[in-house]
Amino acid sequence: MSASNVAIAVRIRPESKIEREKKHPIIISRVSEDMLFFDPEPSSYHGANNVVAMVHGKQCPVNRRYKNLSFQFDSVLENATNKQVYQATAQKMLGPVFDGINATVFAYGATGAGKTFTMMGEPSQNIEGVMMLTMEEVFARIAASADTKRIKVVVSYIEIYNEQIHDLLAPPVKGKARVLDLREDPAKGMTIAGLSEETPEKLADVISIIARGTANRTQFSTAANQQSSRSHAVFQVRIEQCDRTAAITEPMLVSKLSLIDLAGSERACRTQNKGIRLIEGANINRSLLTLGSCINALCKPPTNGRRQYVPYRNSKLTRLLKDSLGGSCRTCMIANISPSGYNYQDTLNTLNYANRAKEIKTTATRNVVTVKHSAVEHQRIIKDLQLENMQLKNTIAELKAEVERLRAAPPVPLETKRVCMDETEVEEDADVSMFSHTSELKEDTPARGPMPAMRRPAGEQARPATVGGMMPSMSRNETPAMVVRASVGSVRPSTSVAMAPPTGSVAPKSAAGRGMRGDQEKLDARKRKLAEYLDRKKQAKKQAQNGGQPPRSARAAPMGENARPMSARTKNVRFTDNVKENATNRPAPVVSLNLKFDELTKIHSGLKPTRRVVPRRSGFQNA
Ligand SMILES: Nc1ncnc2c1ncn2[C@@H]1O[C@H](COP(=O)(O)OP(=O)(O)OP(=O)(O)O)[C@@H](O)[C@H]1O
């Protein structure tokens, strides 16, 4: 149990059009985030006995006494958005509410001071009010703890109009709202008999509930406010939480959050109300007066050890707020005021009200109830759990299928790759150009298509790990260059050829792209040279077939001693995927690729014993 004062936030709304037109002085000066001056002394005078002074850039008479009253509250908000008001008030109540403590947030102030704007927002301008912002966070918190808790939200919406409680969520009967009764329950506190309750599951449900209820609320135009609320509106949210592990009896936290938009106190001379509006105004004032009396009584220290009598019963509003003001509840009051001298007396009354209310102490207690589930309730829990179980099973099955699909699918497209051919599996005497070898590989490798998985050749040293599929010396921005590395037999050193980016890759457009074109030209030159060389080789071969011996350089090197015999038509060539050899140095997966004998011989014959073309690594850069 913890005692805390009623938290007070004062919101100063901007001057209204009518206030600006009437050219009244500004009578509120906010000096810090928790302090303001009411009717401050003018800061500068113009002339000795002149009747003007400047306050906030406005003229005001100097021949009167200024109240110059200072007020301190929990927060004073000026030019603030509804979100900022929410963060300073209702948001702070949500922690206790989810801890099982009741809380109340109510907007208080004279008519036209901005209570409805604060609590409901301005739906026509997409401005959310404290109610909606609170509910947004309620659902966000529920979603965050969905794994461990079952949380149920129950809402109700009523208005107190002319001392009658109307159910705003029940359909009107013969055009009239359903009238409800207040009951005092020793266990539950103040309850409303026959109240309609709804259980929204998401924010969208709450939006429609609030819109439906607000449409039923009694609002009329007065001289003081175009759309004046003629009733106190109370939106209550009950939050029931229990652990997900269901038991026959289990502790449940039940807390209630009341969000209240009070009707504004009004003076008949200002509102110019007559007839029914005048009666409404009198009822509003009476209930607010009772609220003031209750606040006064709650602030007074006990006399002879006895607490002051608090006249809760004198109005429906104070009976309903009994828990919020003097019971086990956290309470926050948003006092709405206008900055204009046009509302001088109303603003002073509101500030005095708020100043007294901040003295009220409430003792918040957690509401833990032990719920013994009935057989029916227990069956419902079992059903819920079975449903959840089934959903989880379905999710697992879907995930398993996805894993299988991914396993079966070719590996992720590569941007940099190193291809190694096992030396023992390439035929010795094949004789096709190196150029055709490189182009074969290039054409067979789609830009973003499947890449054969590869394996490091036997006996070759582990290469440094690549990061993100790139060569160790490459920067992250380098365009993926394809590096083909091959070795044949023990006599052939490995050959590396830098190749163009895979077919279909996007051509870089930047300076890096120009560098890439430069490299492409060099590569093309190399290719041309290779083609020339290969032509010479072909010529030599033809010559040999015609009886003459081919030149020695054109002859393929002998196979290594450990070489396995070549199969009839196909051979396995294994590729090592450097992308897979990531920073963790995990071995790359191995996939065997069946190549036709012809292709294999082409590849093999394209390897040149001594020639080594070092790939230029900084040439290709991503655009
Ligand atoms: N912070 C604000 N920023 C901009 N406009 C505001 C602000 N507060 C109030 N207003 C405007 O002032 C007018 C009166 O506000 P609102 O209806 O909220 O007053 P109220 O205190 O609820 O009055 P009542 O008690 O008569 O219902 C409205 O037109 C509203 O849009």
The ligand as a MOL file (V3000), in Angstrom:
LIG
                    3D

  0  0  0     0  0            999 V3000
M  V30 BEGIN CTAB
M  V30 COUNTS 31 33 0 0 0
M  V30 BEGIN ATOM
M  V30 1 N -4.9660 22.8120 -26.8640 0
M  V30 2 C -5.7960 23.2660 -27.8000 0
M  V30 3 N -5.3350 23.5700 -29.0120 0
M  V30 4 C -6.1460 24.0160 -29.9670 0
M  V30 5 N -7.4700 24.2120 -29.8090 0
M  V30 6 C -7.9910 23.9180 -28.6190 0
M  V30 7 C -7.1970 23.4280 -27.5560 0
M  V30 8 N -7.9960 23.2420 -26.4920 0
M  V30 9 C -9.2240 23.5840 -26.8920 0
M  V30 10 N -9.2340 23.9960 -28.1520 0
M  V30 11 C -10.4030 24.4520 -28.9020 0
M  V30 12 O -11.1850 25.2460 -28.0330 0
M  V30 13 C -12.5610 24.9680 -28.2000 0
M  V30 14 C -13.2030 24.5210 -26.8710 0
M  V30 15 O -12.5770 23.3460 -26.4510 0
M  V30 16 P -13.3870 22.1410 -25.7430 0
M  V30 17 O -14.6730 21.8580 -26.4120 0
M  V30 18 O -12.4430 21.0490 -25.5980 0
M  V30 19 O -13.6970 22.7990 -24.3490 0
M  V30 20 P -14.3600 22.1220 -23.0930 0
M  V30 21 O -13.5680 22.5020 -21.9270 0
M  V30 22 O -14.5590 20.7040 -23.3170 0
M  V30 23 O -15.7470 22.8530 -23.0700 0
M  V30 24 P -17.1460 22.3140 -22.4630 0
M  V30 25 O -16.9560 22.1510 -21.0170 0
M  V30 26 O -18.1120 23.3970 -22.7850 0
M  V30 27 O -17.4400 21.0660 -23.1680 0
M  V30 28 C -12.6630 23.9090 -29.2580 0
M  V30 29 O -12.9650 24.5140 -30.4720 0
M  V30 30 C -11.3030 23.3050 -29.2970 0
M  V30 31 O -10.9940 22.8450 -30.5800 0
M  V30 END ATOM
M  V30 BEGIN BOND
M  V30 1 1 1 2
M  V30 2 1 2 3
M  V30 3 2 2 7
M  V30 4 2 3 4
M  V30 5 1 4 5
M  V30 6 2 5 6
M  V30 7 1 6 7
M  V30 8 1 6 10
M  V30 9 1 7 8
M  V30 10 2 8 9
M  V30 11 1 9 10
M  V30 12 1 10 11
M  V30 13 1 11 12
M  V30 14 1 11 30
M  V30 15 1 12 13
M  V30 16 1 13 14
M  V30 17 1 13 28
M  V30 18 1 14 15
M  V30 19 1 15 16
M  V30 20 2 16 17
M  V30 21 1 16 18
M  V30 22 1 16 19
M  V30 23 1 19 20
M  V30 24 2 20 21
M  V30 25 1 20 22
M  V30 26 1 20 23
M  V30 27 1 23 24
M  V30 28 2 24 25
M  V30 29 1 24 26
M  V30 30 1 24 27
M  V30 31 1 28 29
M  V30 32 1 28 30
M  V30 33 1 30 31
M  V30 END BOND
M  V30 END CTAB
M  END
